[in-house]
Amino acid sequence: MIRNKAIGIKSLGLISYETAYRIQELYYKNILEKKKNGFANYSGQCSPNYLLFCEHPPTYTIGSSGSTEQLLVDTVVLKKQSIALYQTNRGGGITYHGPGQLIAYFIIDLENFFTSIDRYLRLLEEAVIETLAYFHIIATQLPGLTGVWIKAANTQPHLDSKICSIGIRVSRWITMHGLALNVNNDLEPFKQIIPCGISTKKVTSIQQEIQRTTCIKRVTAVLEKIILEKFYYS
């Protein structure tokens, strides 16, 4: 089997969650169709991989392990605040997306790299941790919890803060969805939900950690470089 370690990068800009999801589905079906036709087993042909970067207007999404009980306001309030609400097929609970938050959607064939969902999740977390280190932010993984975290200075676990959420879907080793890294986005909407179903943790951003606005294009460029390297050498 020929393995294709190239990843096509697409920048979608500010785009609705619904439109971004439809684009993901198109790429997913494209990869699936190639695999069904056995392209990956023929000389000179292999399945493609895609990485989509974007931002969303204010939106709450609820993953497969979440529920509306994690939403602390009703739909009337959401309408007044112009915040969309979507039930989605990624893993995880409820989270918030908004302008200034960097979204990375991965539609890749893991059979081009490795066939381990746990390894895939850890790779995404490590890429974000290394990206944050570039901006002089010390981040970490927490045992048993998916995502990237900032440890509290006083070592009190309930004061740890989440800076990046990760929610994925994998079918026939083809991935969808991905990560949401808080860069300059408004954090107030997180107060209206129980983020990812964890009520004992807080939420933070690059802006909050370094006390200044950071160019989201610069963060994207750093994350892209690290991700491509990690997948290539995986």
Contacts in CASP RR format, 6 or more apart in sequence:
PFRMAT RR
TARGET T0000
AUTHOR 0000-0000-0000
METHOD contacts of the structure
MODEL  1
MIRNKAIGIKSLGLISYETAYRIQELYYKNILEKKKNGFANYSGQCSPNY
LLFCEHPPTYTIGSSGSTEQLLVDTVVLKKQSIALYQTNRGGGITYHGPG
QLIAYFIIDLENFFTSIDRYLRLLEEAVIETLAYFHIIATQLPGLTGVWI
KAANTQPHLDSKICSIGIRVSRWITMHGLALNVNNDLEPFKQIIPCGIST
KKVTSIQQEIQRTTCIKRVTAVLEKIILEKFYYS
1 40 0 8 1.000
1 41 0 8 1.000
1 46 0 8 1.000
1 111 0 8 1.000
2 40 0 8 1.000
2 42 0 8 1.000
2 43 0 8 1.000
2 44 0 8 1.000
2 45 0 8 1.000
2 46 0 8 1.000
3 46 0 8 1.000
3 111 0 8 1.000
3 112 0 8 1.000
3 113 0 8 1.000
4 46 0 8 1.000
4 47 0 8 1.000
4 48 0 8 1.000
4 49 0 8 1.000
4 109 0 8 1.000
4 112 0 8 1.000
5 49 0 8 1.000
5 112 0 8 1.000
5 113 0 8 1.000
5 231 0 8 1.000
5 232 0 8 1.000
6 48 0 8 1.000
6 49 0 8 1.000
7 49 0 8 1.000
7 50 0 8 1.000
7 51 0 8 1.000
7 108 0 8 1.000
7 227 0 8 1.000
7 228 0 8 1.000
7 231 0 8 1.000
8 48 0 8 1.000
8 49 0 8 1.000
8 50 0 8 1.000
8 51 0 8 1.000
9 50 0 8 1.000
9 51 0 8 1.000
9 53 0 8 1.000
9 224 0 8 1.000
10 50 0 8 1.000
10 51 0 8 1.000
10 52 0 8 1.000
10 53 0 8 1.000
11 52 0 8 1.000
11 53 0 8 1.000
11 54 0 8 1.000
11 220 0 8 1.000
12 20 0 8 1.000
12 23 0 8 1.000
12 52 0 8 1.000
12 53 0 8 1.000
12 54 0 8 1.000
13 53 0 8 1.000
13 54 0 8 1.000
13 55 0 8 1.000
14 54 0 8 1.000
14 55 0 8 1.000
14 56 0 8 1.000
14 57 0 8 1.000
14 99 0 8 1.000
15 54 0 8 1.000
15 55 0 8 1.000
15 56 0 8 1.000
16 56 0 8 1.000
16 57 0 8 1.000
16 59 0 8 1.000
16 84 0 8 1.000
17 56 0 8 1.000
17 59 0 8 1.000
17 61 0 8 1.000
17 84 0 8 1.000
17 86 0 8 1.000
17 88 0 8 1.000
17 97 0 8 1.000
18 84 0 8 1.000
18 86 0 8 1.000
20 52 0 8 1.000
20 54 0 8 1.000
20 56 0 8 1.000
20 103 0 8 1.000
20 105 0 8 1.000
21 86 0 8 1.000
21 88 0 8 1.000
23 52 0 8 1.000
24 52 0 8 1.000
24 105 0 8 1.000
24 107 0 8 1.000
24 176 0 8 1.000
24 177 0 8 1.000
25 176 0 8 1.000
27 50 0 8 1.000
27 52 0 8 1.000
27 107 0 8 1.000
28 107 0 8 1.000
28 174 0 8 1.000
28 176 0 8 1.000
30 48 0 8 1.000
31 47 0 8 1.000
31 48 0 8 1.000
31 49 0 8 1.000
31 107 0 8 1.000
31 108 0 8 1.000
31 109 0 8 1.000
31 174 0 8 1.000
32 172 0 8 1.000
32 174 0 8 1.000
34 40 0 8 1.000
34 45 0 8 1.000
34 47 0 8 1.000
34 48 0 8 1.000
35 47 0 8 1.000
35 109 0 8 1.000
35 111 0 8 1.000
35 172 0 8 1.000
35 174 0 8 1.000
39 45 0 8 1.000
39 46 0 8 1.000
39 47 0 8 1.000
40 46 0 8 1.000
40 47 0 8 1.000
40 109 0 8 1.000
40 111 0 8 1.000
46 112 0 8 1.000
47 109 0 8 1.000
47 111 0 8 1.000
47 112 0 8 1.000
48 109 0 8 1.000
49 107 0 8 1.000
49 108 0 8 1.000
49 109 0 8 1.000
49 112 0 8 1.000
49 231 0 8 1.000
50 106 0 8 1.000
50 107 0 8 1.000
50 108 0 8 1.000
51 104 0 8 1.000
51 105 0 8 1.000
51 106 0 8 1.000
51 107 0 8 1.000
51 108 0 8 1.000
51 224 0 8 1.000
51 227 0 8 1.000
52 103 0 8 1.000
52 104 0 8 1.000
52 105 0 8 1.000
52 106 0 8 1.000
52 107 0 8 1.000
53 102 0 8 1.000
53 103 0 8 1.000
53 104 0 8 1.000
53 105 0 8 1.000
53 220 0 8 1.000
53 224 0 8 1.000
54 103 0 8 1.000
54 105 0 8 1.000
55 97 0 8 1.000
55 98 0 8 1.000
55 99 0 8 1.000
55 100 0 8 1.000
55 101 0 8 1.000
55 102 0 8 1.000
55 103 0 8 1.000
55 216 0 8 1.000
56 97 0 8 1.000
56 98 0 8 1.000
56 99 0 8 1.000
56 101 0 8 1.000
56 103 0 8 1.000
57 82 0 8 1.000
57 84 0 8 1.000
57 98 0 8 1.000
57 99 0 8 1.000
58 81 0 8 1.000
58 82 0 8 1.000
58 83 0 8 1.000
58 84 0 8 1.000
58 96 0 8 1.000
58 97 0 8 1.000
58 98 0 8 1.000
58 99 0 8 1.000
58 189 0 8 1.000
59 83 0 8 1.000
59 84 0 8 1.000
59 85 0 8 1.000
59 86 0 8 1.000
59 96 0 8 1.000
59 97 0 8 1.000
59 98 0 8 1.000
60 71 0 8 1.000
60 78 0 8 1.000
60 83 0 8 1.000
60 84 0 8 1.000
60 85 0 8 1.000
60 86 0 8 1.000
60 94 0 8 1.000
60 95 0 8 1.000
60 96 0 8 1.000
60 97 0 8 1.000
60 189 0 8 1.000
60 193 0 8 1.000
61 85 0 8 1.000
61 86 0 8 1.000
61 87 0 8 1.000
61 88 0 8 1.000
61 90 0 8 1.000
61 94 0 8 1.000
61 95 0 8 1.000
61 97 0 8 1.000
62 68 0 8 1.000
62 70 0 8 1.000
62 71 0 8 1.000
62 85 0 8 1.000
62 86 0 8 1.000
62 87 0 8 1.000
62 88 0 8 1.000
62 93 0 8 1.000
62 94 0 8 1.000
63 87 0 8 1.000
63 88 0 8 1.000
63 89 0 8 1.000
63 90 0 8 1.000
63 91 0 8 1.000
63 92 0 8 1.000
63 93 0 8 1.000
63 94 0 8 1.000
63 167 0 8 1.000
64 88 0 8 1.000
64 89 0 8 1.000
64 90 0 8 1.000
64 91 0 8 1.000
64 92 0 8 1.000
64 93 0 8 1.000
65 91 0 8 1.000
65 92 0 8 1.000
65 93 0 8 1.000
66 92 0 8 1.000
66 93 0 8 1.000
66 94 0 8 1.000
66 197 0 8 1.000
67 93 0 8 1.000
67 94 0 8 1.000
70 93 0 8 1.000
70 94 0 8 1.000
70 193 0 8 1.000
70 194 0 8 1.000
70 197 0 8 1.000
71 85 0 8 1.000
71 94 0 8 1.000
71 192 0 8 1.000
71 193 0 8 1.000
72 191 0 8 1.000
72 192 0 8 1.000
72 193 0 8 1.000
72 194 0 8 1.000
73 192 0 8 1.000
75 85 0 8 1.000
77 192 0 8 1.000
78 84 0 8 1.000
78 85 0 8 1.000
81 189 0 8 1.000
83 189 0 8 1.000
88 177 0 8 1.000
89 169 0 8 1.000
89 176 0 8 1.000
90 167 0 8 1.000
90 168 0 8 1.000
90 169 0 8 1.000
90 176 0 8 1.000
90 177 0 8 1.000
90 178 0 8 1.000
91 167 0 8 1.000
91 168 0 8 1.000
91 169 0 8 1.000
91 177 0 8 1.000
92 146 0 8 1.000
92 167 0 8 1.000
92 196 0 8 1.000
93 196 0 8 1.000
93 197 0 8 1.000
94 193 0 8 1.000
94 194 0 8 1.000
94 195 0 8 1.000
94 196 0 8 1.000
94 197 0 8 1.000
95 165 0 8 1.000
95 180 0 8 1.000
95 193 0 8 1.000
95 195 0 8 1.000
95 196 0 8 1.000
96 189 0 8 1.000
96 190 0 8 1.000
96 193 0 8 1.000
96 195 0 8 1.000
97 103 0 8 1.000
97 180 0 8 1.000
98 185 0 8 1.000
98 186 0 8 1.000
98 189 0 8 1.000
99 185 0 8 1.000
100 183 0 8 1.000
100 184 0 8 1.000
100 185 0 8 1.000
100 216 0 8 1.000
101 180 0 8 1.000
101 181 0 8 1.000
101 182 0 8 1.000
101 183 0 8 1.000
101 185 0 8 1.000
101 205 0 8 1.000
102 180 0 8 1.000
102 181 0 8 1.000
102 183 0 8 1.000
102 216 0 8 1.000
102 219 0 8 1.000
102 220 0 8 1.000
102 223 0 8 1.000
103 178 0 8 1.000
103 179 0 8 1.000
103 180 0 8 1.000
103 181 0 8 1.000
104 178 0 8 1.000
104 179 0 8 1.000
104 180 0 8 1.000
104 181 0 8 1.000
104 223 0 8 1.000
104 227 0 8 1.000
105 176 0 8 1.000
105 177 0 8 1.000
105 178 0 8 1.000
106 124 0 8 1.000
106 168 0 8 1.000
106 175 0 8 1.000
106 176 0 8 1.000
106 177 0 8 1.000
106 178 0 8 1.000
107 174 0 8 1.000
107 175 0 8 1.000
107 176 0 8 1.000
108 174 0 8 1.000
108 175 0 8 1.000
108 231 0 8 1.000
109 173 0 8 1.000
109 174 0 8 1.000
110 116 0 8 1.000
110 117 0 8 1.000
110 120 0 8 1.000
110 170 0 8 1.000
110 173 0 8 1.000
110 174 0 8 1.000
110 175 0 8 1.000
111 173 0 8 1.000
113 231 0 8 1.000
113 234 0 8 1.000
114 120 0 8 1.000
114 234 0 8 1.000
115 173 0 8 1.000
117 168 0 8 1.000
117 170 0 8 1.000
119 234 0 8 1.000
120 168 0 8 1.000
120 170 0 8 1.000
120 175 0 8 1.000
121 146 0 8 1.000
121 166 0 8 1.000
121 168 0 8 1.000
122 141 0 8 1.000
123 230 0 8 1.000
123 231 0 8 1.000
123 234 0 8 1.000
124 166 0 8 1.000
124 178 0 8 1.000
124 179 0 8 1.000
124 227 0 8 1.000
125 141 0 8 1.000
125 146 0 8 1.000
125 147 0 8 1.000
125 148 0 8 1.000
125 164 0 8 1.000
125 166 0 8 1.000
126 141 0 8 1.000
126 230 0 8 1.000
127 223 0 8 1.000
127 226 0 8 1.000
127 227 0 8 1.000
127 230 0 8 1.000
128 139 0 8 1.000
128 147 0 8 1.000
128 148 0 8 1.000
128 163 0 8 1.000
128 164 0 8 1.000
128 179 0 8 1.000
128 181 0 8 1.000
128 223 0 8 1.000
129 139 0 8 1.000
129 140 0 8 1.000
129 141 0 8 1.000
129 148 0 8 1.000
130 226 0 8 1.000
131 181 0 8 1.000
131 219 0 8 1.000
131 222 0 8 1.000
131 223 0 8 1.000
131 226 0 8 1.000
132 138 0 8 1.000
132 139 0 8 1.000
132 148 0 8 1.000
132 163 0 8 1.000
132 206 0 8 1.000
133 139 0 8 1.000
134 222 0 8 1.000
135 206 0 8 1.000
135 210 0 8 1.000
135 214 0 8 1.000
135 219 0 8 1.000
135 222 0 8 1.000
136 210 0 8 1.000
137 150 0 8 1.000
137 163 0 8 1.000
137 206 0 8 1.000
137 209 0 8 1.000
137 210 0 8 1.000
138 150 0 8 1.000
138 151 0 8 1.000
139 148 0 8 1.000
139 149 0 8 1.000
139 150 0 8 1.000
139 163 0 8 1.000
139 164 0 8 1.000
140 148 0 8 1.000
140 149 0 8 1.000
140 150 0 8 1.000
140 151 0 8 1.000
141 147 0 8 1.000
141 148 0 8 1.000
141 149 0 8 1.000
142 149 0 8 1.000
142 160 0 8 1.000
145 198 0 8 1.000
146 166 0 8 1.000
146 167 0 8 1.000
146 196 0 8 1.000
147 162 0 8 1.000
147 164 0 8 1.000
147 165 0 8 1.000
147 166 0 8 1.000
147 179 0 8 1.000
148 162 0 8 1.000
148 163 0 8 1.000
148 164 0 8 1.000
148 166 0 8 1.000
148 181 0 8 1.000
149 160 0 8 1.000
149 161 0 8 1.000
149 162 0 8 1.000
149 163 0 8 1.000
149 201 0 8 1.000
150 160 0 8 1.000
150 161 0 8 1.000
150 162 0 8 1.000
150 163 0 8 1.000
150 204 0 8 1.000
150 209 0 8 1.000
151 160 0 8 1.000
152 158 0 8 1.000
152 159 0 8 1.000
152 160 0 8 1.000
152 161 0 8 1.000
157 200 0 8 1.000
158 200 0 8 1.000
158 201 0 8 1.000
159 202 0 8 1.000
160 201 0 8 1.000
160 202 0 8 1.000
161 201 0 8 1.000
161 202 0 8 1.000
161 203 0 8 1.000
161 204 0 8 1.000
162 195 0 8 1.000
162 196 0 8 1.000
162 198 0 8 1.000
162 201 0 8 1.000
162 202 0 8 1.000
162 203 0 8 1.000
162 204 0 8 1.000
163 181 0 8 1.000
163 182 0 8 1.000
163 203 0 8 1.000
163 204 0 8 1.000
163 205 0 8 1.000
163 206 0 8 1.000
163 209 0 8 1.000
164 179 0 8 1.000
164 180 0 8 1.000
164 181 0 8 1.000
164 182 0 8 1.000
165 179 0 8 1.000
165 180 0 8 1.000
165 195 0 8 1.000
165 196 0 8 1.000
166 178 0 8 1.000
166 179 0 8 1.000
166 180 0 8 1.000
167 177 0 8 1.000
167 178 0 8 1.000
167 179 0 8 1.000
168 175 0 8 1.000
168 176 0 8 1.000
168 177 0 8 1.000
168 178 0 8 1.000
169 175 0 8 1.000
169 176 0 8 1.000
169 177 0 8 1.000
170 176 0 8 1.000
181 206 0 8 1.000
181 219 0 8 1.000
181 223 0 8 1.000
182 203 0 8 1.000
182 204 0 8 1.000
182 205 0 8 1.000
182 206 0 8 1.000
182 207 0 8 1.000
182 208 0 8 1.000
183 205 0 8 1.000
183 206 0 8 1.000
183 207 0 8 1.000
183 214 0 8 1.000
183 216 0 8 1.000
183 219 0 8 1.000
184 205 0 8 1.000
184 206 0 8 1.000
184 207 0 8 1.000
184 213 0 8 1.000
184 214 0 8 1.000
184 216 0 8 1.000
185 205 0 8 1.000
187 203 0 8 1.000
187 204 0 8 1.000
187 205 0 8 1.000
187 208 0 8 1.000
190 203 0 8 1.000
195 201 0 8 1.000
195 203 0 8 1.000
206 214 0 8 1.000
206 219 0 8 1.000
207 213 0 8 1.000
207 214 0 8 1.000
END
